[in-house]
C-alpha cells in the first residue's frame, strides 16, 4: 500500500512537474508572441507615422505648387489688366487726335467754303 501510495505520489509529482513544464512552455510561448506582437505594432506605428509624414509633405508640396501657380496667374492677370489699360489710353489718345484732325479739316473746309462764297459774291457783285 505504501508502495502504491508512493507510486501514486510519484505519478502525481511527475504529472505536476509535466504540468508546470507545460505551463512554463505556454507562458514562454505567450511571452514570445507578446514580444512579436509588440514589435509588429511598433513597426506598423512607425510605418503609419512615416506614411502620415509623407502624406503631409505631399500635401504641403501640392499646396505650395498651387500657391505658386495662383501667384503666377495673379501676376499675369495684373499684367494683362495693365496692358489693357495702356491700350485703352492709347486708343483714347489716338481717337482724340483723330477727332481733332477731323475738326481741323472741317474748320478748314468751312473756311475754304466761306472764302469761295465771298469770292463768288465779289465776282457776282463786280459783274452786276
Buried (B, 14 or more C-beta within 10 A) or exposed (E): EEEEEEEEEEEEEEEEEEEEEEEEEEEEEEEEEEEEEEEEEEEEEEEEEEEEEEEEEEEEEEEEEEEEEEEEEEEEEEEEEEEEEEEEEEEEEEEEEEEEEEEEEEEEEEEEEEEEEEEEEEEEEEEE
